[in-house]
Each structure stands twice: as C-alpha cells, then as structure tokens.
Amino acid sequence: MRVLLWLLVCLITALPVTAQTTPDRSATGGAQTLADIMARQNGETLDDSFRRDNTGDPTGAATVPQLGTRGGASDPEFWRALRYGSADVRVSAGGEVATVLVQDGGMNWLNFRAGPLRQYGGWLLLGTLALLAVFYLLRGKIRIDGEMTGHTVTRFKAVERFGHWLLAGSFILLGITGLITLFGRVLIAPYLGKEVNATLLEAGKWVHNNVAWAFIAGLVITFVMWVAHNLPSRTDLVWISQAGGIIGSKHPPAKKFNAGQKVIFWSVVLFGSSIALTGVSLLFPYELPLFASSFALINDIGLSGLLGLGELPTDLAPQEEMQLAQLWHAILGFVLMAIILAHIYIGSIGMEGAYDAMGSGEVDEAWAKQHHSIWLEEIQQDRHNTHSVSDRGSSAD
C-alpha cells in the first residue's frame, strides 16, 4: 500500500518546474500582477509567498495611531490568512476540522481531475479496447486443437464461482458509476441534458457507495480461496517464455492458474485492496486519513529526497486527504479497468471454452489438457486414487 501511495506522490509532484526569478511588483505595492495571474492560468509553478506571508502585522500596528477596526490586518489580508490556513480560527462545535474555512488545494485537485485524469484515463480505456480489437482481428479466437472429448472436469466449484461473480459484478458497477461521475459533465450533460446527468449521478453515487461493500467481500473471498494457487512457480517461466500459447501454436503446461492468470489475480488483490482502502477513507474521511502518515514515512526513510521531491507535507487538512485519496482511487481504478478488459476478452470471445469455467464450472478435458495440463493430471490422479481406494474397499467386503 505504501509503495502505491509513493507512486501517487511521484505522479502529482513530478511535474515540470519552471525556473523563476522574483518579479517586480513595485507597481502594485507588492500585490499580484497580471504576470502572476497569467502564470497560474498557464499551470506554471508560482512562488506565492508574497501573498501567503502578507497577512497583516497586528503587533507592529500597535504603535501606529488611527488604526481601523481590524487592528493592523485589512480585509484582503484576513482572507489571505484564511486561504492559507494561518488565521486564528476558533469554533464552538465541530472540532479542528471545522476550523478549515478555505482550502486552497481544491483547485489543484479540480484541474488534475478535469485534465490529466480524465484525458489519460479515457485514452487508457479506449486504447486497451482498440488493442484488443486489433489482436482479435489478427489472431482470432484461440481454438481447441482437435475434437472435444465429451468428458468434462470441474474447473471451479459453486462457491468459487460465487466469489468470482460477486467481485466481478460489483467491480463492473463501480467502474460504470465511477466513469459517469468523472465524465458525466462532458459526455452526458451536453447531449442528454443536465437533468439526466444529475439523475444518473445521484443514483450512481448511491450504487457506488453501497456496492463497494460487495466488492470488498468478493475481494476477501477470492483471495482466501485462490492465494495458494497463485504463488509463483517454475512452470510460470515456461509459460511466459512461450507467451502462454496466445502467440504461436505451443501450449505450455500450467497448473490451476497459469502465469497470466496469476498476474490478473495479484493485480486485482493489490490494486483492488488499495482502491477499497481509499474508498473507505473517502466514506469516512475524518476517521481514516491515509496520506499524511504515508508522506511522513517517505520523508523519514529519505525516499522523498532521493526522488527530488523535497519534504512532502505531513500536515494535511481533511479536505486535502480526501482530494489525494480520490485521485489515487481513480488512477488505480483506471489501471484495473484496463487489466480487467483484457481478462474479460480472453474469458469470452478470445478463447474457445474459457467462459464455461466460470459459467457452468465444467470444462471439456480437451480444453483442460491444452491450457492447464498439469492441473488436469492432478485431477485425474486424484480420481484414480479415489477409485483405487473404493475398489479395495469393495474387495474387502
């Protein structure tokens, strides 16, 4: 989890930095200039200490006669102090969270969400679909060599299929509702109207927040059932060296899960766990902050300096925690959706007989021999041993 959070830090902070010189603000009395405004609009890094530190001087103002009612701090200076979190705010209810009246980082979150996140995330999904379409046109469906035997073997039991479909179904709903939330304003509202978009967003939020618990349950169930079968083994190297038989005509041996399926499994477990954790953090933002402690760890072990990130902030407002959690949640969501699209392809139109494994749970022995020969041999050996025991018991009677 920590490693994934570090990647988010690198993604957000490793942006091009433009060398700057202190501009001449004498004409504005030290206030921002048109050049400052244009620099921010162009996304350039701007040293705003001239505003952040300019929040009045009540102590020095005590010697100056004829002060106004604010005691040395003008209204602009007061609002700057609120914006940058340096104002002395006291509340009668709500605790420390309620003292945050203005949170400046919201614009950075909004710009990243409306810009790079939407752009690169959308292209990732469209690019994945395009590559799968091209691969299908070039390779076609992976067929079973020879004829079906008519004899089947149980590939997945009912409880395994339940865990899989609980996880898969909930993830599909979460993916769709998440995409509606991100793209609704630019893809739905302009064409179907704001009312339709608002209705979909309202329903999608309810679905997203509640189906998330089914996703977490499915994640736990599948991990417990299949983790032992997804540990790396030497046969994975053979499978990888032969590209899993997807490219070419070779059919490498494999156990219950081949190397490709193990990659899918651990991607779902690791990315899915991080998505689930940040999702719960977003549901309970004041009870489960994640990033301040993670940034502190990165600073303590010296990784931030090694990567040239400087000292990462460890004093984060709850709103900042939510913004970082939402971005990381969405980034990993896009990555996992792209992986699952490939998984859906190979489990449906990409490979003959693959869907039966999670449909009925039964697969033809010819399919099992071609794609999971070691696993089939183990099943057949277990059958043989069971029959041998039964035969000896019958002879004894």
C-alpha positions as CSV (number, residue, x, y, z in Angstrom):
1,M,0.0,0.0,0.0
2,R,2.8,2.4,0.9
3,V,4.5,1.7,-2.5
4,L,1.3,2.6,-4.3
5,L,1.0,5.8,-2.4
6,W,4.5,6.7,-3.3
7,L,3.6,6.3,-6.9
8,L,0.8,8.8,-6.5
9,V,3.2,11.3,-4.9
10,C,5.5,10.9,-7.9
11,L,2.7,11.3,-10.3
12,I,1.3,14.5,-8.8
13,T,4.5,16.2,-7.8
14,A,6.9,15.2,-10.6
15,L,5.6,18.0,-12.9
16,P,7.9,20.3,-14.9
17,V,9.1,23.1,-12.8
18,T,9.9,26.4,-14.5
19,A,12.9,28.4,-13.2
20,Q,11.7,31.6,-11.8
21,T,13.1,35.0,-10.8
22,T,11.3,37.3,-8.4
23,P,9.1,39.6,-10.5
24,D,9.0,43.3,-9.9
25,R,5.7,44.0,-8.0
26,S,6.6,47.6,-7.0
27,A,3.9,49.0,-9.3
28,T,1.2,47.0,-7.4
29,G,2.6,47.7,-4.0
30,G,3.6,44.1,-3.6
31,A,0.3,42.7,-4.7
32,Q,0.0,40.1,-7.5
33,T,0.5,41.3,-11.1
34,L,-1.0,40.4,-14.4
35,A,2.1,38.2,-15.0
36,D,1.3,36.3,-11.8
37,I,-2.3,35.7,-12.9
38,M,-1.3,34.5,-16.3
39,A,1.4,32.2,-14.9
40,R,-1.2,30.5,-12.7
41,Q,-3.6,30.1,-15.6
42,N,-0.9,28.6,-17.7
43,G,-0.2,26.0,-15.0
44,E,3.3,27.3,-14.2
45,T,4.8,26.9,-10.7
46,L,4.4,30.2,-8.8
47,D,6.1,31.2,-5.6
48,D,3.1,32.8,-3.7
49,S,4.9,33.5,-0.5
50,F,4.4,37.2,-1.3
51,R,0.7,36.6,-0.7
52,R,0.9,33.7,1.9
53,D,3.1,35.8,4.2
54,N,1.2,39.1,3.7
55,T,-1.5,38.6,6.3
56,G,-1.1,41.8,8.3
57,D,1.0,42.8,11.4
58,P,-1.2,43.5,14.4
59,T,1.8,43.6,16.8
60,G,3.7,46.2,14.8
61,A,0.5,48.2,14.2
62,A,0.1,48.9,18.0
63,T,2.4,51.9,17.6
64,V,0.5,53.4,14.7
65,P,-2.3,55.8,15.6
66,Q,-5.8,55.9,13.9
67,L,-6.0,52.1,13.1
68,G,-9.1,50.6,11.7
69,T,-11.3,48.0,13.5
70,R,-9.2,45.1,12.3
71,G,-6.1,46.1,14.3
72,G,-3.5,46.1,11.6
73,A,-5.0,43.5,9.3
74,S,-7.1,44.6,6.3
75,D,-9.9,42.5,4.9
76,P,-7.7,41.2,2.0
77,E,-5.0,40.2,4.4
78,F,-7.6,38.5,6.6
79,W,-8.9,36.5,3.7
80,R,-5.4,35.5,2.6
81,A,-4.8,34.2,6.1
82,L,-8.0,32.1,5.9
83,R,-7.0,30.8,2.5
84,Y,-3.5,29.7,3.6
85,G,-4.6,28.4,7.0
86,S,-2.7,30.9,9.1
87,A,-5.7,32.7,10.6
88,D,-6.6,32.2,14.2
89,V,-9.9,30.5,13.8
90,R,-11.8,29.2,16.8
91,V,-15.1,27.3,16.6
92,S,-17.7,26.3,19.2
93,A,-18.5,23.0,17.6
94,G,-17.1,20.6,15.0
95,G,-13.6,20.3,16.4
96,E,-10.4,21.1,14.5
97,V,-12.0,20.0,11.1
98,A,-14.4,22.9,11.4
99,T,-11.6,25.5,11.6
100,V,-10.7,24.9,7.9
101,L,-12.9,27.6,6.2
102,V,-11.0,27.9,2.9
103,Q,-8.9,25.0,1.4
104,D,-6.7,26.3,-1.4
105,G,-5.7,22.8,-2.7
106,G,-9.1,22.2,-4.1
107,M,-8.2,24.0,-7.4
108,N,-5.2,21.7,-8.0
109,W,-7.4,18.7,-7.4
110,L,-10.1,20.1,-9.8
111,N,-7.6,20.9,-12.5
112,F,-5.9,17.5,-12.3
113,R,-9.3,15.7,-12.3
114,A,-10.7,17.6,-15.2
115,G,-7.4,17.5,-17.1
116,P,-4.8,14.7,-16.9
117,L,-7.0,12.2,-15.0
118,R,-9.9,12.5,-17.5
119,Q,-7.7,12.7,-20.5
120,Y,-5.2,9.9,-19.8
121,G,-7.7,7.7,-18.1
122,G,-10.1,7.9,-21.0
123,W,-7.3,7.2,-23.6
124,L,-6.1,4.2,-21.5
125,L,-9.5,2.5,-21.7
126,L,-10.1,3.4,-25.4
127,G,-6.5,2.3,-26.2
128,T,-7.0,-1.0,-24.4
129,L,-10.2,-1.7,-26.4
130,A,-8.5,-0.8,-29.6
131,L,-5.6,-3.1,-29.0
132,L,-7.9,-6.0,-28.1
133,A,-9.9,-5.4,-31.3
134,V,-6.7,-5.4,-33.4
135,F,-5.4,-8.5,-31.6
136,Y,-8.7,-10.3,-32.3
137,L,-8.6,-9.4,-36.0
138,L,-5.0,-10.7,-36.3
139,R,-5.2,-13.7,-34.0
140,G,-8.8,-14.6,-34.0
141,K,-10.3,-16.8,-31.3
142,I,-8.0,-19.3,-29.7
143,R,-9.5,-22.6,-30.7
144,I,-9.2,-26.0,-29.0
145,D,-6.9,-28.3,-31.1
146,G,-8.7,-31.4,-32.2
147,E,-12.2,-32.6,-31.2
148,M,-13.9,-32.2,-27.9
149,T,-13.8,-35.4,-25.8
150,G,-17.3,-35.0,-24.4
151,H,-15.9,-35.7,-20.9
152,T,-15.8,-32.8,-18.5
153,V,-13.9,-31.9,-15.4
154,T,-15.0,-29.5,-12.6
155,R,-12.9,-26.4,-13.1
156,F,-14.5,-24.2,-10.4
157,K,-16.9,-25.1,-7.7
158,A,-20.1,-23.2,-7.0
159,V,-18.6,-21.2,-4.1
160,E,-15.6,-20.2,-6.2
161,R,-17.9,-19.0,-9.0
162,F,-20.0,-17.1,-6.4
163,G,-16.9,-15.3,-5.1
164,H,-15.7,-14.5,-8.7
165,W,-19.0,-13.1,-9.9
166,L,-19.6,-11.2,-6.7
167,L,-16.2,-9.5,-7.2
168,A,-16.6,-9.1,-11.0
169,G,-20.2,-7.9,-10.9
170,S,-19.6,-5.3,-8.2
171,F,-16.4,-4.0,-9.9
172,I,-18.3,-3.5,-13.2
173,L,-21.0,-1.5,-11.4
174,L,-18.3,0.5,-9.6
175,G,-16.4,1.1,-12.8
176,I,-19.5,2.3,-14.7
177,T,-20.7,4.6,-11.9
178,G,-17.2,6.0,-11.4
179,L,-16.9,6.8,-15.1
180,I,-20.3,8.6,-15.0
181,T,-19.1,10.7,-12.1
182,L,-15.9,11.7,-13.9
183,F,-17.2,12.1,-17.5
184,G,-20.9,12.9,-17.0
185,R,-20.4,16.7,-17.2
186,V,-18.6,16.4,-20.6
187,L,-20.3,13.4,-22.2
188,I,-23.8,13.2,-20.8
189,A,-24.9,16.7,-19.8
190,P,-24.2,18.4,-23.2
191,Y,-26.2,15.7,-25.1
192,L,-28.9,14.3,-22.8
193,G,-29.3,17.4,-20.6
194,K,-28.3,18.3,-17.1
195,E,-31.3,16.8,-15.5
196,V,-30.5,13.3,-16.9
197,N,-26.9,13.7,-15.8
198,A,-27.9,14.8,-12.3
199,T,-30.3,11.8,-12.0
200,L,-27.6,9.4,-13.1
201,L,-25.0,11.0,-10.8
202,E,-27.4,10.8,-7.8
203,A,-28.3,7.1,-8.5
204,G,-24.6,6.3,-9.3
205,K,-23.4,7.8,-6.0
206,W,-25.8,5.6,-4.1
207,V,-24.9,2.5,-6.1
208,H,-21.1,3.2,-5.8
209,N,-21.1,3.8,-2.0
210,N,-23.2,0.6,-1.3
211,V,-21.9,-1.9,-3.9
212,A,-18.4,-1.1,-2.6
213,W,-19.0,-3.4,0.3
214,A,-19.8,-6.3,-2.0
215,F,-16.6,-5.6,-3.9
216,I,-14.6,-5.8,-0.6
217,A,-16.4,-9.0,0.4
218,G,-15.7,-10.6,-3.0
219,L,-12.1,-9.5,-2.8
220,V,-11.6,-11.2,0.5
221,I,-13.4,-14.4,-0.6
222,T,-11.4,-14.8,-3.8
223,F,-8.1,-14.1,-2.0
224,V,-8.7,-16.7,0.6
225,M,-9.8,-19.3,-1.9
226,W,-7.1,-18.8,-4.5
227,V,-4.0,-17.3,-3.0
228,A,-2.3,-20.7,-2.5
229,H,-2.8,-21.5,-6.2
230,N,-1.4,-18.1,-7.3
231,L,2.1,-18.3,-5.7
232,P,4.9,-18.1,-8.3
233,S,6.4,-21.4,-9.6
234,R,8.9,-22.6,-12.2
235,T,6.2,-23.5,-14.6
236,D,5.4,-19.8,-14.9
237,L,8.7,-19.2,-16.5
238,V,7.9,-21.8,-19.2
239,W,4.5,-20.3,-19.7
240,I,6.0,-16.8,-20.1
241,S,8.7,-17.9,-22.5
242,Q,6.1,-19.4,-24.8
243,A,3.7,-16.3,-24.4
244,G,1.1,-18.6,-22.9
245,G,0.3,-20.1,-26.3
246,I,-1.6,-17.0,-27.2
247,I,1.1,-16.1,-29.8
248,G,2.1,-19.1,-31.9
249,S,0.9,-22.7,-31.6
250,K,2.6,-24.0,-28.5
251,H,0.6,-24.9,-25.4
252,P,2.8,-24.6,-22.3
253,P,1.9,-26.7,-19.2
254,A,0.2,-24.9,-16.4
255,K,-1.3,-25.7,-13.0
256,K,-4.8,-24.5,-11.9
257,F,-3.7,-20.9,-12.7
258,N,-1.1,-20.0,-15.4
259,A,1.3,-17.1,-15.1
260,G,-1.1,-14.7,-16.9
261,Q,-3.9,-15.5,-14.6
262,K,-1.6,-15.0,-11.6
263,V,-0.8,-11.5,-12.9
264,I,-4.5,-10.8,-13.1
265,F,-5.0,-12.2,-9.6
266,W,-2.3,-10.2,-7.9
267,S,-3.3,-7.1,-9.8
268,V,-6.8,-7.4,-8.5
269,V,-5.7,-8.1,-5.0
270,L,-3.1,-5.3,-4.8
271,F,-4.9,-2.6,-6.8
272,G,-8.3,-3.7,-5.5
273,S,-7.2,-3.5,-1.9
274,S,-5.7,0.0,-2.4
275,I,-8.9,1.1,-4.2
276,A,-11.0,-0.4,-1.4
277,L,-8.9,1.3,1.3
278,T,-9.0,4.7,-0.3
279,G,-12.8,4.2,-0.9
280,V,-13.4,3.5,2.7
281,S,-11.2,6.5,3.6
282,L,-13.5,8.7,1.3
283,L,-16.6,7.3,3.1
284,F,-15.1,8.1,6.5
285,P,-12.6,10.9,5.7
286,Y,-12.2,12.2,9.2
287,E,-11.7,8.8,10.8
288,L,-9.3,7.2,8.3
289,P,-6.8,9.7,6.8
290,L,-4.0,7.9,4.8
291,F,-1.6,10.3,3.2
292,A,-0.1,12.4,6.0
293,S,1.3,9.3,7.7
294,S,2.4,7.9,4.3
295,F,4.2,11.1,3.4
296,A,5.8,11.2,6.9
297,L,7.2,7.7,6.3
298,I,8.5,8.7,2.8
299,N,10.3,11.6,4.4
300,D,11.7,9.6,7.3
301,I,13.3,6.9,5.1
302,G,14.7,9.6,2.8
303,L,12.8,8.5,-0.3
304,S,11.4,11.9,-1.0
305,G,14.9,13.5,-1.1
306,L,16.1,10.6,-3.3
307,L,13.4,11.3,-5.8
308,G,14.0,15.0,-5.7
309,L,10.5,15.7,-4.2
310,G,11.8,17.7,-1.3
311,E,10.0,17.5,2.1
312,L,6.5,16.2,1.5
313,P,3.7,17.8,3.5
314,T,2.6,15.9,6.6
315,D,0.1,18.5,8.0
316,L,-2.8,17.9,5.7
317,A,-6.3,19.2,6.1
318,P,-9.1,16.6,5.9
319,Q,-10.1,18.1,2.6
320,E,-6.6,17.5,1.2
321,E,-6.6,13.9,2.4
322,M,-9.9,13.4,0.5
323,Q,-8.5,15.0,-2.6
324,L,-5.4,12.8,-2.7
325,A,-7.5,9.7,-1.8
326,Q,-9.9,10.5,-4.6
327,L,-7.2,10.9,-7.2
328,W,-5.4,7.7,-6.2
329,H,-8.7,5.9,-6.1
330,A,-9.5,7.0,-9.7
331,I,-5.9,6.4,-11.1
332,L,-5.9,2.8,-9.8
333,G,-9.4,2.3,-10.9
334,F,-8.5,3.2,-14.5
335,V,-5.5,0.8,-14.4
336,L,-7.5,-2.1,-13.0
337,M,-10.3,-1.5,-15.5
338,A,-7.8,-1.8,-18.4
339,I,-6.5,-5.0,-16.9
340,I,-10.0,-6.4,-16.4
341,L,-10.9,-5.5,-20.0
342,A,-8.2,-7.9,-21.2
343,H,-9.4,-10.5,-18.7
344,I,-12.9,-10.3,-20.0
345,Y,-11.7,-10.5,-23.6
346,I,-9.8,-13.8,-23.0
347,G,-12.5,-15.2,-20.9
348,S,-15.3,-14.6,-23.5
349,I,-14.7,-14.1,-27.2
350,G,-10.9,-14.5,-27.1
351,M,-10.7,-18.2,-26.2
352,E,-13.0,-21.1,-27.0
353,G,-14.4,-22.8,-23.9
354,A,-13.0,-20.3,-21.4
355,Y,-16.3,-19.0,-20.3
356,D,-17.6,-22.5,-19.3
357,A,-15.1,-22.4,-16.5
358,M,-17.0,-19.6,-14.7
359,G,-20.3,-20.3,-16.3
360,S,-21.2,-23.9,-15.5
361,G,-17.9,-24.6,-13.8
362,E,-17.3,-27.6,-16.1
363,V,-14.8,-27.7,-18.9
364,D,-14.0,-30.3,-21.5
365,E,-10.9,-32.4,-20.8
366,A,-9.5,-31.4,-24.2
367,W,-9.6,-27.8,-23.1
368,A,-8.1,-28.6,-19.8
369,K,-5.3,-30.6,-21.3
370,Q,-4.5,-27.8,-23.8
371,H,-4.4,-24.9,-21.3
372,H,-3.9,-26.5,-17.8
373,S,-2.3,-29.9,-18.4
374,I,-0.6,-30.1,-15.0
375,W,-3.8,-29.3,-13.2
376,L,-5.7,-31.9,-15.3
377,E,-3.1,-34.6,-14.5
378,E,-3.5,-33.8,-10.8
379,I,-7.3,-34.1,-11.0
380,Q,-7.1,-37.4,-12.9
381,Q,-4.6,-38.8,-10.4
382,D,-6.9,-37.9,-7.6
383,R,-9.8,-39.7,-9.4
384,H,-7.6,-42.7,-9.9
385,N,-6.6,-42.8,-6.3
386,T,-10.2,-42.4,-5.2
387,H,-11.3,-45.3,-7.4
388,S,-8.5,-47.5,-6.2
389,V,-9.5,-47.0,-2.6
390,S,-13.1,-47.7,-3.5
391,D,-12.2,-50.9,-5.3
392,R,-10.1,-52.1,-2.4
393,G,-13.0,-51.4,-0.1
394,S,-15.4,-53.4,-2.3
395,S,-13.0,-56.4,-2.5
396,A,-12.7,-56.4,1.3
397,D,-16.4,-56.6,1.7
